[in-house]
Amino acid sequence: MKTTLNKWTLPALWLILAGCLQLVLINLDYNRIQQQVSEEASYLYDNIYDRTRLNELLLQSFTTLVDAQPDDHQALRRFATSMRARNPHIARLQLQERVSVSQQSRFEQSMHGRGYTYFSIRLNNDRPELIGSNGERVYFPFTFLEPFNSETRRFLGLDMSTDAQFASSFLDSVYYRRPVATAPFTLDDGRAAYTLYQAVVPHSSNDSLDNLQVASLVITYEGLLPTAPAKDSYTKVALLDAHGNLLVQSGQLAENSWLPTLSVTQRLNRFGQPLQVQLSRSMVWSDINWMLMLGAMLFSLALLKLAQAYHEQKSASQRQREEVLQQLESERNQLEERVSQRTRELNAQLWENQRLAHKVMEVQETERRHLARELHDELGQSLTAIRTDASMLKRLHPNETSAVHQSADSIDAIARHIYAVTYDLMRYLRPTSLDDLGLVDALHECISNLRLHEQGLHLETRFSGPLNEMTETYNITLYRLVQESLTNIVRHASASHITLELHRRQQEDEDYLELSIRDNGHGFSQHGESKGGFGLIGMRERVNALGGQFQIQSAPGSGTWVDVTIPLPVTAEAATVLTPATPYPAEKAVQLH
């Protein structure tokens, strides 16, 4: 197959493959950063989850202390101060205590006696209310705050359970007696926070609202985030509410970066407060493994050089191969031309040889015909004159015992014998029946003259087709073939049975003769044919001269089979006469003895 690559194909393929390789390496770096972001997000989620769990434990500790020492605010203060010192994310610790309407004035006096300022509350009947066992409205004003300073003093005595923002979570904590978180809100300093409520029910009380206190922690969202900085300066950690609104964030993303930003968001639902923890990281150019990409590029360049060297070597080999093939093709064409020319010369020589052989046979037959005529005319007349003189001598000397009469009688017998031998010789040289009666009768006469029955030979003949309508050339050739074959069988085969078949096959586009002669004699080795079989050579030359095929098969002890096929020229008359009249029906078997 011829090489179709040009000088730009390999560089173009290299650019495509190198680009794909760089994209694969960048994708590997992207997956690596994505894995890191996922791991950091999982760590962040676990950290925030632990903090929310810690908030729950701190609230439970606070409620336990309140349950044990409900009126010892000094102990509560020390515990709250220590807790805030260790956990800065707790903005405030609060305690609300149940107060009924009948106790409200007494509660005000108690608060004034402690130096606290009490602010009265205007009730709104549209807000949720707590009703005591006696059917009175139950209030839960703040009785303890830490830190207690000028900013938080204003909350003392307020009942935040009537505030729509906190009422639902507050009532849920009282009803379900478990920690409940509020919705996010903003502190005075601008920080986002939420309140975690926990009802404190004394062990000695029943399920009523008597002696009920509610402890709470105000927790900043900022405090939930890890205090340690991110691994790099291109990572942002954010807390979102259930609707995806930003609550608090830390860190920042890279600006004006063409590389993508990876983000992982996980949901956290603790104490009924749904949060979303989001970790985002911008990919920067330093995240890409430039050394690996450079190594891949150099490796691909090396492969390109090797491919180009291989392609050049292959192209050179291909050109050499094409040159060799062209040279071989040229030599083959020259050889074919010489072979074709030699074949034409041999065919012409063969045709000339066949023509000469045919001419020789015609000359031979002509000479035989002339010799037979001369024998018949000259020798026949001389023998007739001799016999006439012998007859005159016998009449002049009628005495049979006389020497003259006996000599004349002997001369007449010798003349008759010479005439018989001459007649047989004339028939061998030129069968007169071939001209007078046709091929089939001439063959029968030839068979009769051989006296096969007297020699113990059984002959079976089969003739078919218009055999008497051929030219003299084909008639004399078939006659000589049959004569030579039968003579050889009689002289050399020692056979007992002979099969002679002669058929003329006529079709629309071909006309040919088939001659087959078989015997059951002892056969001969065909390797010795060239040493002396001149009769067979003559038979083959006769067939070849007419453009036919001559085949002979024989082996010692297996008899001999002569098979001859001779084509006949298809003429207009021969083409129209497919079944001419003939005295011999098709496939007629004749037995001669």
N, C-alpha and C positions, 0 to 999 in steps of 0.2 A: 504494500500500500504506500502510495506516495505521501510524503510529508507535506502538510498544508499549513504549518505554522510559519508565520513571518517573524521579523525581528521585533515587532511590537506586541506580539501575542503573549509571550512569557512575561514581560514587564507588566502588562495589563493584568494578567492572572495573578502575578505577585502582589500588585497593589490591592487587588480584591481580597486575596487570602490574608495579606498582612493587615488590612483593615478589619477583616473578620476576627483575626487573632487578637488585635488590640481591643476590639469590642468584647471579646470573651474575657480577656484579662481585666478590663474595666468592670465587667459584670461580676467577676470573681471578687474584686475589691468591694463592689457594691454589696454583694452577699455577705462578705466579711463584716463590713460596717453595719449592715442590717442585723447580723447576728449579735454584734456587740450592742447595738441599740436595744435589741430584744432582751439580752441579758441584763443590761442596765435598767431597762424598764421593769423587768421582773424583780430586780433588787430594790428598785425604788418602791414598787408596789408592796413588797414584803416589809420594807422599812416603815412606810406610812401605815400599813395594816398593824404592825407592831405598836406604833404610836397610838393608833386609835384603841387598840387593846389595852395599852398602858393607861390611857385616859379613863377607860372603864374601870380598871383596877384602882386608880387613884380616887375616882369618885366613890367606889365601894369602900375604900379605906376611910374616906371622909365621912360617909354615912355611918359607918361603924362607930367612929369616934363620936359623932353626934348622938347616936343611939345610946352610947355608954355615958356620955357626959353632956346632956342636952343644954344645961344652963351654965357650963363652965366655958365662957367665951374666951378666957385667957388661954386655956389649953387648946381650944379650936384655933386661936390666933397663932400660937406657936407652931401648930401642925401645918396651918395654911402657909405661914411664912417659909417654913422649911420646904414645903412641897413646891412653892413657886420658885424658890432658889434653885432647886434641882431640876425643875421643868419649866424653863422660861416660856414655853409656848402656852402655858396656862395664864391667861390675862387676869382672871378674877375668880375667887371662890365665893359662893353665895349660899345663904340659908334663909328660907322662907318658912314661916310658922303659921299654923292655922289660927285665925282670929274670927269670932262671930261678931254680929252687929252689936250685941249687948256688951261685948268685951272691948269694943273699939275705943271708948273714952278712957277706959283703964289702961289700954295699950298705949294711948297717946301720953298719958301721964307717966307711964313707965319709961317711955322713950325720952321725954323731957327730963326725967330724973337722971337719966344716964348721960345727959348732955347732948342728945341727938335731936335734930330738928325733924319734925313729922309734917309731912305734907298730906293734906286730906285728898281723897279721890272722888271724883265725880263719876257716878255709876252710869253705865250705858246698858239699857235692858237688851240691846241687840247682840251683846257679846256673851260668850259662855259664862255661866255662873256655877259655883259649887254650893250645894245646899247641905246643911248639917242634918243630924238625926232629928233635931227639933224643928226642922223646916226653915231655919234661918239661913240667910245668905252667909256663906263662908268666904273669908278673905285670907290671902296669903301674902302679907307684906314682908319685905326684907327685914330680917332681924340681925343678920351678920353679913359683913362684907370684908373681903381681904383682897387687895389692899384697901384700907380705909383712909382716905385722904380727901382733899378738897374736891377732887373730881368725882369720887364715888359717894361722898356724903349725901348727895342729893337723891340717891336711890334708896336710902334707908327709910323704911316705912311705906314705900311704894309697893303696890300689888301688880306685878307684871303679868299675873295670870289673866288679867282682864284685857291685856293688849292682844289685838288680833294676830300680831306676828308671833307671839309666844304662847297664846292660849291653848291652841290645839295640842302642841307638844307637851305643855305643862299638864293638861288634863289627861293625856295618854299615859304619862308617867305615874300620875296618881291612880288612874284606873287599873293599868296593867302591872304596876309596882315593879317596873324595870326601867333601865336607862333609855331615854328618848332624846334625840337631838332635834334642834330647831332648824329652820331654814337659815341660810346665810344672811348676815346683817353686817353693818359697818360700825366700828367703834368710833369714839370721839377722835382718836388719832388717825383715822382713815384706814385702819387695818380691817380686813375681812375676817369675821369670826362667826362662831355658832355656839349655842348654849346646850350643854348636856345635863338633863334633869334626872334625878333619882329620888323617889319618895322614901322617907325615913319613917317606918312604922315601928313603934315600940313593941317589944315581944309580949308585954303584958296586955296590950290593947287588942280589941277585936278589929273587924274590917270596917268599922265606922271611921269617920274623919276626925274623931277626937284625938288630941295630942299629936296630930299628923304634922310632920315637917318635910320640906322638900329641899334637898341639897342640889347644888348645880355648880358646874364649871363652865366658865367662858373661855373657849379655846380658839386661838387664832389659827387660821389656815396656814399662815406663813410658818408657824411653828411645826406644822406637820411635815414640812419639807425637810430633807436632810440638811444638816448644818455644814457638812463637808462640801467643798466646791466640786463641780463636775470634773471628769477626767480631762476635758479639754474646754476651750473657750467658745466652742461652737455648738454647745448643747443647751437646750432650754427645757426646764422642768416646769410644768403647769398643773394646777388643780382646777378642774372645771365642774360646774354643777350638772344636774341631770339634763339640762337643756343645752349644754355645751358652752355656757357663758363662763368667761374667765373669772376665777376667784383670786388666784395668786400665782405668780410665776417667778422663776429665778433663772439667771443665765440669759444668753442671747444667741441668735443665729448669725451666721456669716452673711454679710451683705454683698450684693452685686456678684453673686457666684453663679456661674453657668451650670454648676453641678447640682444634682437633685438634693432635696431635703427628705430625710427619713424620719418617720414619726410612728410611734406605737402608743396606743391608747388602751387602758384597761379600766374596767369599772369596779368601784368599791362601794359596797352598801353595808354600812355598819350603823347600828342603832337607828335605822330608819332614815338615815341621811345619805342619799345616793351621791357619790362623787365619781369623777373621771380623772384618772391619773394619766397625764400625757407627757411623754418624753420625745423631744424632737432634736434632731441633730443634722446640721448641714455638712454635706460632703465638701471637703476642700481639696485643693490640688495635692496637698501633702499626704492625703489618704491613699493616693494612687501609688502603686509600687512601680516607680519609674525604672528602677534597676531591672526588674523582671521584664518590663515592656521593652527596655533597651536590649536586654539579652535576647528576647523573642525576635526583635527586629533584626539584630545581627545574625541570629540563627536563620531567619527567613532569607536574609540576603545571601548567606552562605548557600542555602538550598537553591536560591535563584541562580547563583553562579554555577553551581553543579548542574542544574537543569540546562542552563545555556550551553555549558561545555558538552553535556551529553547530547543536546540537540544539535550542536555544531558537528560533533563526531558522527552522530546518526545521519545528519544531512550529507556529510562528506562520504560516508559509507553508502548512502542511498545514491549519491551521484556516481560513485565508482561502480556500484551495482548496475545502475542504468546504463552507464557506458559499456560495461561488460555485456549486458543484455543486448544493447544495440549492436555491439560487435558480433555477438553470437547470432543475433537475428540476421545481420548482414551476411555472415558466413553461411548461415543456414539457407538464406535465400539464394546465395550463389551456388551452394551445393545442390539445392532443389532444382535450380536452373540447369546445372550440369547434368543432374540425374534425369531431369525431364528431357533435355536435349539428347542424352545418351539413349533414353527410352525410345524417343522418337526415331533415332537412328536404328536401334535394334528392331523396333517394330517395322520400320521400312525395310531393313535387311530381312526380317522374318517374312514380310509380305513378298519381298523379291524372291526369297528362297522358295516360298510356297508357290509363287508364280512359275519359277523355274522348274520346281518338282512337277507341278501340274503340266507344264509344257513338255517336260521329259516324258511324262506318262502318255501325253497325247502323241508325242513323236513315237514312243514305243508301241502304242496301240496302232498307230498308222503303219509303222514298219511291219508289225505283226499281220495287219490286214493285207498289206502289200505282199508280204511273204506268203501268206496263205493263198492269195489269189495267184501268185506266181506258181506255187506248188500245184494248185488246182489246174492252172492253164498249161503250163509247160510240162511238168512231170506227169500230169494226168494224160495228156495227149501222147507223150512218149510211151507210157505204160500201155495205153490203148493200142498204139501201133505195134508194140512188141507182142501183145496178145493176139493182134490180128495176124502178124507174120507166123506166130506159133500155130494158130489155127490153120493157116494155109499149108504149113508143113505137115500137119497131121492129116490134112485131106490128101496131100500128095503121097503120103506114105501111110495108108490106112492100116497097115499091119501094125498092130499094137506091140508086137514083139520086136519090131525093128528098132534099131538104135536111134534113128532119126525121129520116129514117132515118140519114143520115150523121152528124148531130149526136148522135143517141142512141148510135150506135156509138162515136163519139169520147168521149162521156161515160163509157161503159162501160170503155173502154181506160184513161182517166185514173183511174177508180175502182180498176181492177185494179192500176195502177202505185202509186197511193197506198196500197193495201192491202199490196202487196209491201214498200214502203218502211217502212210502219208495222210490218209483221211483223218485218222485220230490226231495226228500232228496239226492238221489244218483246224480241226475243231478246238484244239487247245490254244492255238495261236489266235483264232478268231471264231467264237461260237456263232455260227450262222443263224441259229434259232433266236439269238438276241435281236437280230435285225428283222427276222421273219415273224416270230411269235411273241416277243416281249420278254421282260425280265423274269417273270414268275415261271414261264415255261422253260426259259433258258436255264434257270436254277434247277428245275426238275430234271431236265436233260443232263445237266452236270452231275446231279446226284445219281442218276441212273448209270451214267458212264463209270462212276466209281465202284459199282457193284458191291455196295456196303453189306447187303444181306449175305452174299457169298462169303464175306469175311467175318460174319458173326456180329455185325453192328446193327443196332436198332435205332432208327432215326425218327424223331418226332418234329414236325414242322408246324409253324403258325405264321400265317401271313395276313395282313390287314391293311386297308387303305388303298388309294389309287397308285399302285406301284408301277403300272405300265404306262403312266403318263409323264414320265420324267425324261430328261435329256439323256443323250448317250453317255455323257461324262459320269453321271450318277449311276447309270445302269452298269457300265463296265466296271466302275469302282466297287459296287456292291457284288457284282459277279465275281471279281477277282478276290474280294475279301472272303466270300463263302468258299470259293474254290481252294484258296490257300489254306484256310482253316481246316476244311475237311481233309485235304491232302495231308496236313501235318498230323491230324488225329489218326488217320489210317496208318501213317508211317511210324509215328513215335508214341502215341498215347496208350495203345493197348486197351482201349475203352470198349465197353459193351453197350453203352447208351449215349445218344447224342440228342440235344435239344437245340433246334434252330428256330429263332423267332425274328421276323422282319415286319416292322409296322411303320406306317406313315401317319404322323399326327398332324392334322390340319385344324387350326383355329383362326380366329379373325385376324390376329396380329402376328402369327408365327406358323411356320410349316417346317417340320423336321422329320428325319428318319431315325429309327431305333433298330439296331441289329444286335442280337444276343445269341452267342453260340456257346453251349456248355457240353462238357463230357465228363464221364466218371472215370477217366484214365488215371494213371499213376502220377500225373502232373510233373512239375519240374521246379527247380529253385530259380526264382526270378533274378537272383544275383548273378547267375551265369548267362543271363540273356544277352548281355553285350559282347560275350565272347564269340558267339557264332550264329545267333538267330537272325539271319538276313531276311527270312520270310516275314518274321514279325516286324522287322525294321521297315520293310517295304510296305506292309499293311499300314503301319503308323504314318508313313510318309504320304500314302494315298489319302488317308483321313485328314491329316493336317493340311494337305494341299487344298482341300475343300472347306477348310475352316471348322472341321469337326473335332470331336474328342474321342480318343482311343484309350481304352483301359483294359488291362489284362490282369487277372488274379489267378495265381496258381501256387501250389505248394506240393511237395512230394507226398503222394498218397491221397491227395484231396481233389484231383481233377483240375480242369482249367476252365476259366470263364473269360470270354472275350466280349466286351461291351463297347458298342460304337454308337455315337450320336452325331448326325450330320445335318446341319441346317440347310433348308432349301429356300431360295429366293421367293418372297411372296409377291406374286404378280396379280394384276387385276382379275385375270381369268381364274387363277388359283383361289383367289379370295371369294369369288362368287360360286365356285364349284366346291362345296364342302364334302359332298358325298357322291363322287363321280361313279359312273357305272364301271364295274369291274367283275370279271368272271370269278373272283375269289371273295367270298363273304368275309366280314370282319371276324378275326380270331378263328379262322378255319384250321383245324388240325389235320394234317395229312401224314400218314405213315407210309414210308417207302421201304421196300425190302429188296 
